[in-house]
């Protein structure tokens, strides 16, 4: 089990890349993604407010963020399991970091682990919009100081 | 269709020999668009290489030749759907543009505030939004025919919707989500008793079943070339001559005029009145080629083979635990929408793709229908005559494997 505390965003990304690189077969990669999706703590109904929905053409993503001790904490969910798996990875990478760290981050791990297709704008699964929204939350927290 | 015939047909479609992620492509997304036989693509190439000249205006040899090919294509389309006159065939960019043309032009001529347009709950967005736009523009009301749990339109409810305010009924011949073949002949008969014209969206019908607009007595019938093995970007509006003549042009420009002065312009006759600008004369000849190809095999033979695929596919899908087929009308074309347990359609579609199988997932551009069913969407497998039972077997094996992964 990898400990995620006190790691930089890029260290966390590299960790995920390592974890996925153990599998050559796409089936195993997707099985891991499904496991991640299943283990993502579900959002409470009260957090599934309409204003937290990022509507995609194919699937929905809910995203919430709050500040705790100067760090942004994200929570999210999706109605599609594979998308939920990616949501859990994004949360793992970006949560518990300062707004500045989040704003300045380039998320390269998705491409490296071979899941770039989920981010294609034509997939319309709400993920691309979710990444944008995660950064917007960070920007808003920063502006609020 | 025996195996030998099927293999011969499949050889006409180079894409069916392709591999996706190192697996044989299984293309079950024919409801979205169909693949093209070699002869259609060759027709496009031939047109651009050897007969390209702007039509209807040049005095020179090539222009004449291109004009003849384009007008012969119009005749082919007219014959294919059994239109009484070739002038009743208007080339458009597709089904969507054809419906927009009628909504705009028929709406301008015949609709006023307080009037009503009837559509059905199973319409594609392209047979909803143009009417909503007309409603907003002129203060009309949109009425919707409901359906039963099998996915069949409720004709009793339909009869009750018709009244003296109804200006037009616009319904799909075949539902792109449910596969239901709607009783359009009956729908038209009922409307005609009150002198109300009917538009039939034939996008999902023309490739799969024999269509005779004269026998149906349809007032408008529309479809797209790309769904019947032809090129993208061209489609057809059939309209009864009397109606088309009474409607103003949809767009202005070249081709659609008779005499232009700065004071006044008089319009050309049918069908040119509705074909502003240089038409897609390469596309029209390629569409005609596609229709000849379909005629070569025979629409009855196509329908029989696809029905076999539908029956076999349905039976095999039902082997899977938690399988729910959406749309179980008795009259059904080769479209199967389904869900398995609580698995999201996106997850199924993504993993099927990884196994080389192309299906459609989501709301299929029929959001109101999907919402009314209370679903996040469906997975849709839609078959064409080049698909086989062996492909269905592979699809089922793959699906079973995926369901285990996702459960």
Boltz contact constraints between the chains, C-beta under 6 A:
constraints:
  - contact:
      token1: [A, 26]
      token2: [B, 354]
      max_distance: 6.0
  - contact:
      token1: [A, 57]
      token2: [B, 362]
      max_distance: 6.0
  - contact:
      token1: [A, 58]
      token2: [B, 346]
      max_distance: 6.0
  - contact:
      token1: [A, 58]
      token2: [B, 362]
      max_distance: 6.0
  - contact:
      token1: [A, 59]
      token2: [B, 346]
      max_distance: 6.0
  - contact:
      token1: [A, 79]
      token2: [B, 344]
      max_distance: 6.0
  - contact:
      token1: [A, 79]
      token2: [B, 376]
      max_distance: 6.0
  - contact:
      token1: [A, 80]
      token2: [B, 344]
      max_distance: 6.0
  - contact:
      token1: [A, 80]
      token2: [B, 346]
      max_distance: 6.0
  - contact:
      token1: [A, 80]
      token2: [B, 347]
      max_distance: 6.0
  - contact:
      token1: [A, 81]
      token2: [B, 347]
      max_distance: 6.0
  - contact:
      token1: [A, 82]
      token2: [B, 347]
      max_distance: 6.0
  - contact:
      token1: [A, 82]
      token2: [B, 350]
      max_distance: 6.0
